[in-house]
Amino acid sequence: MPVTLRAGFVGLGAMGLGMARNLHKQGLLSAVWNRTAEKATALAQETGCKAVGKLADLAPLCDVIVTCVSADADVLAVIDELLPVIEPDTIVIDCSTVSADTARTAAHRLHKAGAQFLDAPVSGGTEGARDGTLAVMVGGDEKAFERAQPVLQAMGKAVTHFGASGSGQAAKATNQIMCAGVIQAVAEAMAFAKSEDLPLDRLIDTLGKGAGSSWYFVNRAPNILRDSYPAGFRVKLHEKDLKICREMAARHGVQLPLIEMTLVHYRRLIEQGHGDEDISTLFRLKDAMFAAARDSSTPRHKP
């Protein structure tokens, strides 16, 4: 009879909370830690898992530790705090989006302690985190990947091993570049449609079934219709990811125009106070282009 893995979770943010709940649904969640302790306590009360007060206290309770934090420095800080107490053969699965170099650094530090590291960034939005339908892109030791399957499968429906440490993050960087192209196209198209006085609700329903559709269009174009952009994926976070993509491309001596254009637009949105909104708020800038053009073409009557 297979041994049930004990999983711990670090980072109960917009994505992490849903992912941890899905581990609980599969009987895997043992303990949680979060920088804001109240979130961990609330989840512990909901699921019956243990909320630890110190990150180091998580290690003895887990065979697998899943992390989902915001930035490269956060990932390495978590790893460094776990290192003195982590048990040999423990697998750390990092679902954050960070650089491939950070993933390789984390893997090297854990390897020296006899533990394993899988970089396993995810895509699919808060909906995917909630429903357990994320795409999970994994790099690291293949045997560790196989042993971690119950945990990975509890969080995602498409779980793929891409190779050595860092390759999961390279795959996620690819995804983030694609996302930049999709949001640019949808924002421009919807601003154009609005300028043509099309009924946007019917347009979204119809084009959502056409060749130009995408997950992003179906799930985020309605934000434009409502003029409300609740954070599914924040502008500030995608900006951070695209800067990682820029650095990775620069190592090949290449500057990608799509990345550069989107970063310029994100900087404007952040300056306007929209950095914590969903990336679909890019529509604001495209819509403003049409508004400015209308204003400039309006005849001015002298008094």
Salt bridges, closest charged atoms under 4 A:
GLU46 OE2 - ARG21 NE 2.91
ASP63 OD2 - ARG6 NE 3.34
ASP74 OD1 - ARG35 NH2 3.35
ASP80 OD1 - ARG109 NH1 3.02
ASP101 OD1 - ARG104 NH2 2.75
ASP101 OD2 - ARG251 NH2 2.90
GLU127 OE2 - ARG220 NH1 2.76
ASP131 OD1 - ARG130 NE 2.80
GLU188 OE2 - LYS286 NZ 3.03
ASP205 OD1 - LYS209 NZ 2.92
GLU239 OE2 - LYS243 NZ 3.74
GLU239 OE2 - ARG267 NH2 2.61
ASP241 OD1 - LYS240 NZ 2.89
GLU260 OE1 - ARG246 NH2 2.79
ASP276 OD1 - ARG234 NH1 3.98
ASP276 OD2 - LYS236 NZ 3.80
GLU277 OE1 - HIS274 ND1 3.29
GLU277 OE2 - ARG284 NH2 3.23
ASP278 OD1 - ARG220 NE 3.42
ASP287 OD2 - LYS194 NZ 3.01
